[in-house]
Amino acid sequence: MTGRPQNHIRAVPRCASRNGLTILELLVAIGVIGVLAGILLPALGSAREAARRITCTSHLKQIGLALHNYHDLHRGLPPGWQWDASKHSAYGWSVPILPFLDQQPLQSTINLGFRLEDSRLRLARQAELELLTCPSDIALPHFTLLQDPDFGDATPLVDLPAANYVGVYGTWEPDEIHPTPPGDGTFMDSRSVGFHEFVNGLSNTFLVGERTASKLSVTWLGFDAAGEDAECRVVGNAATSPNCEVCDECEFSSRHPGLSQFLWGDGRVEAVNDFIDQSVFRRMARRQGD
């Protein structure tokens, strides 16, 4: 008896599916990503710094325009600082130009006769003015001014709004001797300086420069007379070079690699290299030349 032929189905092996990468492929991918990151990240950082520097330049130019408008109206620049009625605290050169920086409402809250820590100046102490800061700097919007060790313990005196731009006092340290002698730069203690006093010409004389919080915290508002490095909170001196690591804290500095930006008397903003000749740097900080 012959049976019906049976159909035998033979299973055909299939190739195993691959749902992932081999270790070798993964290592190659990681290596490629690492190389690309090493190329792109520095370029990205440089591009961001370039944008921040452009913003910083714009801020300084607006300050320059405000100073020129103030000079046109008052026939002179604002003093480096002006004392309150009790001579206990002083207000910086930025305060008088606030209306020329579209900050008239803020200036109206500031009474130069009051002490800086007066409760009626709370709004001014809490103000944050982006225009007076450089985006390249890394700092909190406020800092606490401590008492100078020469007057006792480092007691907190007053909280102040932070800034990055200080007036050029000249080549002498503004906090070295008390009472402070008149500076040989653009901004002096309690006296207005006119452009006619710039013997070297406006295009060869600094008005304002940068300082980072890592060097010494700056404010646009003012200082307490008993504060540490008090006068240097609003003005600076050019004795050696920008970004000098071993120099006095009152000198100029920035986070722009290899340079610091300055506002010049003619209103332009131009960078100064960290390795500028010291005699040239000092000459540009004086209003009356050598």
VODRENLUM-728871 format. One record per atom (N, C-alpha, C, O): residue in one letter; x, y, z. Coordinates in steps of 0.2 Angstrom, whole numbers, plus 5000, padded with zeros to 4 digits. Layout:
AXYZ ...
END
This chain:
M500449945000 M500050005000 M500450065000 M500950075004 T500350104995 T500750164995 T500350214998 T499850234996 G500650255002 G500350315005 G500450375001 G500850374996 R500150425003 R500150494999 R500850525001 R501050525007 P501150554996 P501850584998 P501750645003 P501250685002 Q502050645008 Q502050695013 Q502450755011 Q503050745009 N502250815012 N502550875011 N503050895017 N502750905022 H503650885016 H504150905021 H504350975020 H504650995015 I504251015025 I504451085025 I505051095029 I505051085035 R505551125026 R506151135029 R506251205031 R506251245027 A506451215037 A506551285039 A507151315036 A507651285037 V507051375034 V507651405031 V507951455036 V507551505039 P508551445038 P508851495043 P508851565041 P508951585035 R508651615046 R508651685044 R509251715047 R509551695053 C509451765044 C510051805047 C509751845053 C509251875053 A510151835059 A509951875065 A509951945064 A510451975061 S509451985066 S509352055065 S509852095070 S509952065075 R510152155068 R510552195072 R510252255074 R510052295069 N510152265080 N509752325083 N510252375086 N509952425089 G510852365086 G511252405090 G511952415086 G512052385081 L512452445090 L513052455087 L513552415091 L513452395096 T514052395087 T514552355090 T515052395095 T514952465094 I515352375099 I515852415103 I516252455099 I516452505101 L516552425094 L517052455090 L516652515086 L516952575086 E516052505084 E515752565081 E515552615086 E515652675084 L515352595092 L515252645097 L515852685099 L515752755100 L516452655099 L517052695101 L517252745095 L517452795097 V517152715089 V517252765083 V516852825083 V517052885082 A516152815085 A515652865085 A515852915091 A515852985090 I516052895096 I516252935102 I516852975100 I516953035102 G517352945097 G517952975095 G517853035090 G518053085091 V517353025085 V517153075080 V516853135084 V516953195082 I516353115088 I516053175092 I516553215096 I516453275097 G517053175099 G517553215103 G517953255099 G518053315101 V518153235093 V518553275089 V518153335086 V518353395086 L517453325084 L517053385082 L516953435088 L516953495087 A516853405094 A516753455100 A517353495101 A517353555103 G517953465100 G518553495101 G518653555096 G519053605098 I518353545090 I518453595085 I517953655086 I518053705085 L517353625088 L516753675087 L516653715094 L516553775094 L516853685100 L516653725106 L517153785107 L516853835109 P517753785105 P518153845106 P517953895101 P517953955102 A517753875095 A517453925090 A516753955093 A516654015092 L516353915096 L515753935098 L515853985104 L515554035105 G516353965108 G516554015114 G516854085111 G516654135114 S517254075106 S517454145103 S516954185100 S516954245101 A516454155097 A515854185094 A515454225099 A515254275099 R515354185105 R514954215110 R515354275114 R515054325115 E516054265114 E516354325117 E516354385113 E516354435115 A516454365106 A516454425101 A515754465102 A515754525101 A515254425103 A514554455103 A514554495110 A514254555110 R514854465115 R514854505122 R515254565121 R515054615124 R515754565118 R516254625117 R515854675113 R515954735115 I515554655108 I515154705104 I514654745109 I514554805108 T514354705113 T513854735118 T514154785123 T513954835124 C514754765125 C515154805130 C515354865126 C515354925129 T515554865120 T515754925116 T515154965116 T515255035116 S514554945114 S513954985113 S513855015120 S513655075120 H513854985126 H513755015132 H514255075133 H514055125135 L514855065132 L515355115133 L515255175128 L515255235130 K515055165122 K514855215118 K514255255120 K514255325119 Q513755225123 Q513155265126 Q513355305132 Q513155355133 I513855275136 I514055315141 I514455375139 I514355435142 G514855365134 G515255425131 G514755475128 G514855535129 L514255455125 L513755505122 L513355545128 L513255605128 A513255505133 A512955535139 A513455595142 A513255645144 L514055575143 L514555615146 L514655685141 L514655735144 H514655675135 H514655735130 H514055775131 H514155835131 N513455745131 N512855785132 N512855825139 N512655875139 Y513155785144 Y513155825151 Y513655875150 Y513555935153 H514255865147 H514755925146 H514455985142 H514556035144 D514055965137 D513756025133 D513256065137 D513256125136 L512956035142 L512456065146 L512756105152 L512556155153 H513256075155 H513556105161 H514256135160 H514556155165 R514456125154 R515156155152 R515756115156 R516256145158 G515656055157 G516156015161 G515855945162 G515255935162 L516255905164 L516055835166 L515855835173 L516055875177 P515455775175 P515355775182 P515955755186 P516455725184 P515955775192 P516555765197 P516555685198 P516155645196 G517155665200 G517255595201 G516755565206 G516455515205 W516655605211 W516155585216 W515955655220 W516355695220 Q515355655223 Q515155705226 Q514855685233 Q514555635234 W515155725238 W514955705245 W514255715247 W513955765245 D513955675252 D513355695255 D513455755260 D513955775261 A512855775263 A512955835267 A513355815273 A513655865276 S513355755275 S513755745281 S514555715280 S514855705284 K514655715273 K515355695271 K515455625273 K516055595274 H514955585275 H514955515277 H515055465271 H515355415271 S514655485265 S514655445259 S514655495253 S514555555254 A514855465247 A514855495241 A514555465235 A514455405235 Y514355505230 Y513955475225 Y514455485218 Y514755535217 G514455435214 G514955425209 G514755465203 G514155495202 W515155475198 W515055515192 W514555495188 W514255525184 S514355425188 S513755405184 S513055435186 S512655435182 V512955445193 V512355475195 V512155535191 V511555535189 P512555585190 P512255645187 P512155635179 P511755675176 I512355585176 I512255575169 I511655525168 I511555505162 L511355495173 L510755455173 L510255475168 L509955435164 P510055545168 P509555565164 P509755555156 P509355555152 F510355565155 F510655555148 F510655485146 F510855465140 L510555435151 L510555365149 L509855335150 L509755275151 D509355385149 D508655365149 D508455335156 D508055295157 Q508755365162 Q508655345168 Q508455405173 Q508655405179 Q508055445170 Q507855505174 Q507355485180 Q507455505186 P506955435179 P506555415185 P506955385191 P506855395197 L507555345189 L507955325194 L508355375198 L508455375204 Q508555425194 Q508955485197 Q508455525202 Q508755545207 S507855525200 S507355565204 S507355535211 S507055565216 T507555465212 T507455435219 T508155445223 T508155425228 I508655485220 I509255485223 I509355565225 I509355605221 N509455575232 N509555635235 N510255635237 N510455605242 L510655685234 L511355685236 L511555705243 L512055705245 G511055735246 G511155755253 G511055695258 G511255705264 F510755645256 F510655585261 F511255545261 F511655545256 R511355505266 R511855455267 R511655395262 R511055385261 L512155365260 L512055315255 L511655255258 L511255225254 E511755245264 E511355185267 E510655205269 E510255165272 D510455275268 D509755295270 D509255255267 D509255235261 S508755235271 S508155195268 S507855225262 S507555185258 R507855295261 R507555325256 R507855315249 R507655325244 L508455285250 L508855265244 L508855195242 L509255165238 R508355155245 R508355085244 R508255065237 R508555015234 L507755105233 L507655085226 L508355095222 L508455055217 A508655145223 A509355155220 A509855095221 A510155075217 R509855075227 R510355025229 R510154955226 R510554915225 Q509454945225 Q509254885222 Q509254885215 Q509154835212 A509354945212 A509254945204 A509854905201 A510354895203 E509654875195 E510154845191 E510154875184 E509654875180 L510754905182 L510754945176 L511254905171 L511854905172 E510854865167 E511254825162 E511754865158 E512254845156 L511554925156 L511954965152 L512654985155 L513154995152 L512654975162 L513354995165 L513754935167 L514154935171 T513554875164 T513954815166 T514154785159 T513854795154 C514654745159 C514954715153 C514754645154 C514854605159 P514354615148 P514154545149 P514654495149 P514554435150 S515354515148 S515854465148 S516054455155 S516354395157 D515854495160 D516054485167 D515554435170 D514954435168 I515854405175 I515354355179 I515354385186 I515854375190 A514754415187 A514754445194 A513954445196 A513554445191 L513854445202 L513154455205 L512954525204 L513454575203 P512354545203 P512054615202 P512154655208 P512154715207 H512354635214 H512454675220 H513054645223 H513254585223 F513354685227 F513954665232 F513854705238 F513554765239 T514254685243 T514254715250 T514854755251 T515454725251 L514854815252 L515454855254 L515654845261 L515254855265 L516254825262 L516454805269 L516854865272 L517154905268 Q516854875278 Q517254925281 Q518054915280 Q518254855281 D518354965279 D519154965278 D519454935285 D519254965290 P519854885284 P520254865290 P520554915295 P520654915301 D520754975291 D521055025295 D520555065300 D520755095305 F519955055299 F519455085303 F519155025308 F518655045312 G519354965308 G519154915313 G519054855309 G519354835304 D518554815311 D518354745308 D518054765302 D517854815300 A518054705298 A517754705291 A516954705291 A516654655289 T516654755294 T515954755295 T515654775289 T515854815285 P515054735287 P514654755281 P514354825282 P514054845287 L514454865277 L514254935278 L513554955274 L513054975276 V513554935267 V513054945263 V513054895257 V513654885254 D512454875255 D512454835248 D512354885243 D511954935243 L512754875237 L512754925232 L512654885225 L512854825224 P512354915220 P512254885214 P512954885210 P513354935210 A513054825206 A513654815203 A513654855196 A513154865193 A514354865194 A514454895187 A515154865185 A515454825189 N515354885179 N515954865177 N516454925174 N516954915172 Y516154985174 Y516455045171 Y516655095176 Y516255115180 V517255115176 V517555165181 V517855225177 V518155215172 G517755275180 G518055335178 G518855335178 G519055305183 V519155365174 V519955365174 V520155425179 V520055485177 Y520355405185 Y520655455189 Y521355485187 Y521555535190 G521655445183 G522355465181 G522855405183 G522655345182 T523455425185 T523955385186 T524155375194 T524555335196 W523755405198 W523855405205 W523255355208 W522755355205 E523455325213 E522955285217 E522455325221 E522655365225 P521755325219 P521355365222 P521155355230 P520955395233 D521355295232 D521255275239 D521855275243 D521855245249 E522455295240 E523055295244 E523155335249 E523455315255 I522955405249 I523055455254 I522355485255 I521955495251 H522255505262 H521655535264 H521855595267 H522255595272 P521555655266 P521055665260 P521355655253 P521955665252 T520955625249 T521155605242 T521455665238 T521055715238 P522055665236 P522255715232 P521955725225 P521655665223 P521955775222 P521655785215 P521955735210 P522555735210 G521555695206 G521855655201 G522155695195 G521955745194 D522555655191 D522855695185 D522455665179 D522655675173 G521855635180 G521455605174 G520855645173 G520755705175 T520355615170 T519755645168 T519255655174 T518955715174 F519255615179 F518855625185 F519155635191 F519655605193 M518955695195 M519255715201 M518755715206 M518155715205 D519055715213 D518655725218 D518255795219 D518655845219 S517655795218 S517255855219 S517355915214 S517155965216 R517755895209 R517855955204 R517655935197 R517855875195 S517355975194 S517155955187 S517755975182 S518156025183 V517955935177 V518455945172 V518155955166 V517655925163 G518456005162 G518156025156 G518655995150 G519255985151 F518355985144 F518755965139 F519356005137 F519755985134 H519256065138 H519856115137 H520456095141 H520956125139 E520356055146 E520956045150 E521355985147 E521855965150 F521055945142 F521455895139 F521955915134 F521855925128 V522555925137 V523055955133 V523255905127 V523455925122 N523255835129 N523455795123 N522955785118 N523055745113 G522355815119 G521755805114 G521355755116 G521455705120 L520655765115 L520155715117 L520255645114 L520155595117 S520555635108 S520655575105 S521255535108 S521355475106 N521655565112 N522255535115 N522155525123 N522655515126 T521555535125 T521455535133 T520855485134 T520355495131 F520955445139 F520455405142 F519955445146 F520055485149 L519255415145 L518755445150 L518555385155 L518555405161 V518455335152 V518155275156 V518455215154 V518655205148 G518555165159 G518855095157 G518455045161 G518055055165 E518654985159 E518354925162 E518754905169 E519354915170 R518354865173 R518654825178 R518154765180 R517554775180 T518454715181 T518054655183 T517954645190 T518354675194 A517454615192 A517254595199 A517854555202 A517954565208 S518154515198 S518754475201 S519354515204 S519654495208 K519354575201 K519954625203 K519654665209 K519954665214 L519154695208 L518754735213 L518154755211 L518054785206 S517654745215 S516954755213 S516854835212 S517054875216 V516454855207 V516354915205 V515554935206 V515154885205 T515354995207 T514755015207 T514655085204 T515155125203 W514055095201 W513955165198 W513655215203 W513655275202 L513455185209 L513055235214 L513455275218 L513455335218 G513955245221 G514355285226 G514755235231 G514755175230 F514955265237 F515355225242 F515255255248 F515155315249 D515355215253 D515455245260 D516155265262 D516655225260 A516255315265 A516955345266 A517355295270 A517955295269 A517055255274 A517455205278 A517455135275 A517755095278 G517255135269 G517355075265 G517955055263 G518455095262 E518154985262 E518754965259 E518854985252 E518354975248 D519355015250 D519555035243 D518955085241 D518755075235 A518755125245 A518055165244 A518055195237 A517655185233 E518555245236 E518555285230 E518655245224 E518355255218 C518955185225 C519055145219 C518455105216 C518455075211 R517955115220 R517355085218 R516955125212 R516555095208 V517255185211 V516955225205 V517455245200 V517255265195 V518055245202 V518655275198 V519255225198 V519255185203 G519655225193 G520255185193 G520855225191 G520855275188 N521455195192 N522055225190 N522455185185 N522355115185 A522855215181 A523155175175 A523955185177 A524255235174 A524255145181 A524955145183 A525355105179 A525955115178 T525155045177 T525554995174 T525254965167 T525554995162 S524754925168 S524454905161 S523854865163 S523754855169 P523354855158 P522754825160 P522854755162 P523354725159 N522454725166 N522454655168 N523154635171 N523354575170 C523454675174 C524054665178 C523854625184 C523554645188 E524154565184 E523954515190 E524254535197 E523954525202 V524854565197 V525154585203 V525054655205 V525454685209 C524654695201 C524554765202 C524054785207 C523654735209 D523954845209 D523454875213 D522754855211 D522654855205 E522354845216 E521654825214 E521254875211 E520754865208 C521454935211 C521154995208 C521255005201 C520955055197 E521754965198 E521854975191 E521354935186 E520854915189 F521454945180 F520854925175 F520954845173 F521554825173 S520454815171 S520454745170 S519854725166 S519354765166 S519854675162 S519254645159 S519354575158 S519854545159 R518754545156 R518754465154 R518854455147 R518754405144 H518954515143 H519054505136 H519854475135 H520254515138 P519954425132 P520654395131 P521154445129 P521054465123 G521654465133 G522154495131 G522154575130 G522554605128 L521554595132 L521454675131 L520854695136 L520554655139 S520854765136 S520254795140 S520054855136 S520454885132 Q519454865136 Q519154925132 Q519054985136 Q518954985142 F519255045132 F519155105135 F518755155131 F518755145125 L518455195134 L518055255131 L518555315131 L518855335136 W518655345125 W519155395124 W518755465124 W518155465123 G519055515125 G518755585125 G518355605119 G517955645119 D518555575113 D518155595107 D517555555106 D517255555101 G517455505111 G516855465110 G516955395108 G516455355108 R517455385105 R517555315102 R517755265108 R517955285113 V517655205106 V517855145111 V518355105107 V518255085101 E518955095111 E519555065108 E519855015113 E519955035119 A520054955111 A520354915115 A521154935116 A521454955112 V521354915122 V522054925124 V522354855126 V522054825130 N522954835123 N523254775124 N523554775131 N523754825133 D523554715133 D523854695140 D524554715140 D524854725146 F524854715135 F525654725135 F525854795132 F526354805129 I525354835133 I525554905130 I526054935134 I526154915140 D526454975131 D527055005135 D526755055141 D526355085140 Q527055045146 Q526855075152 Q526855155152 Q526355185154 S527355185149 S527355255148 S526855275144 S526555335145 V526655245138 V526155265134 V525455255138 V525055295137 F525355205141 F524755195145 F524655245150 F524055275151 R525155265154 R525055315159 R524955385155 R524555425158 R525255395149 R525155465146 R524355465144 R524155525144 M524055415142 M523455415139 M522955425145 M522355445144 A523155415151 A522655425157 A522755495160 A522355505164 R523155535158 R523255605160 R522855655156 R522955645150 R522555695159 R522255755155 R522755805153 R522555845148 Q523255815156 Q523755865154 Q524455835152 Q524955875153 G524455785149 G525055755146 G525555735151 G525355715156 D526155735148 D526755705153 D526955755158 D527355745162 
END
